[in-house]
């Protein structure tokens, strides 16, 4: 229905169409394809530890110990310690 005062159709939607998720999904895929959105070294180290711990029979048994998990945990602590040191150095 046209408005008498202008050539604009008053029933015409002026707002952008609501996002049904496809726009966000396409944007997220573009970001990942561009190499942005990768995990930080601290996140990567923790992810390696948790991935191993969830799949390892020794890690899931409370009465056993696992050398691989201990090494991955030490690596995570080292990487996170270096990250904290870098933050501390940049704030001085």
C-alpha positions in Angstrom: 0.0 0.0 0.0 1.6 3.3 -1.0 1.5 6.3 1.3 0.0 9.4 -0.3 2.9 11.6 1.0 5.7 9.7 -0.7 6.5 6.9 -3.0 7.5 4.6 -0.1 5.4 1.6 0.6 4.5 1.8 4.3 4.0 -1.9 4.5 7.5 -2.5 3.2 9.9 -3.8 5.9 12.7 -1.3 6.6 14.7 -3.3 9.2 17.1 -5.9 8.0 15.8 -9.4 7.9 16.2 -11.3 11.1 19.2 -13.6 11.2 18.2 -17.2 11.0 21.7 -18.3 11.9 23.1 -18.7 8.4 24.7 -15.2 8.4 26.5 -15.9 11.7 27.5 -19.4 10.5 28.9 -18.0 7.3 30.8 -15.2 9.2 32.2 -17.7 11.6 33.4 -20.0 8.7 35.0 -17.0 7.0 36.8 -16.1 10.3 38.1 -19.6 10.7 39.1 -19.8 7.1 41.1 -16.6 7.5 43.2 -18.2 10.3 41.7 -16.0 13.0 40.1 -17.6 16.0 42.8 -20.1 16.7 43.5 -21.2 20.2 46.2 -19.5 22.2 49.2 -21.5 23.2 47.9 -21.8 26.7 44.5 -23.1 25.4 46.2 -25.5 23.1 48.3 -26.9 25.9 45.3 -27.3 28.2 43.3 -28.8 25.4 46.0 -31.4 24.7 46.0 -32.3 28.4 42.2 -32.7 28.7 41.9 -34.5 25.4 44.4 -37.1 26.6 42.9 -37.3 30.1 39.4 -38.0 28.7 40.7 -40.8 26.5 43.3 -42.5 28.6 42.3 -45.5 30.8 45.1 -44.8 33.3 43.9 -41.2 33.7 40.3 -42.2 34.3 41.3 -44.6 37.0 41.8 -42.8 40.3 44.3 -45.5 41.6 46.7 -45.1 38.6 49.1 -42.5 37.4 49.9 -41.6 33.8 53.3 -40.2 32.7 51.9 -38.7 29.5 49.3 -36.7 31.4 51.9 -35.5 33.9 54.1 -34.3 31.0 51.2 -32.6 29.3 50.2 -31.0 32.6 53.8 -29.7 33.2 53.8 -28.4 29.6 50.5 -26.5 30.3 51.9 -25.0 33.5 55.1 -23.9 31.7 53.2 -22.3 28.8 50.8 -20.6 31.1 53.6 -19.4 33.3 55.4 -17.9 30.3 52.1 -16.2 29.3 51.7 -14.7 32.8 55.3 -13.5 32.7 54.7 -11.8 29.4 51.6 -10.0 30.8 53.6 -8.9 33.8 56.4 -7.6 31.7 54.1 -5.6 29.5 52.4 -3.9 32.5 55.7 -2.6 34.0 
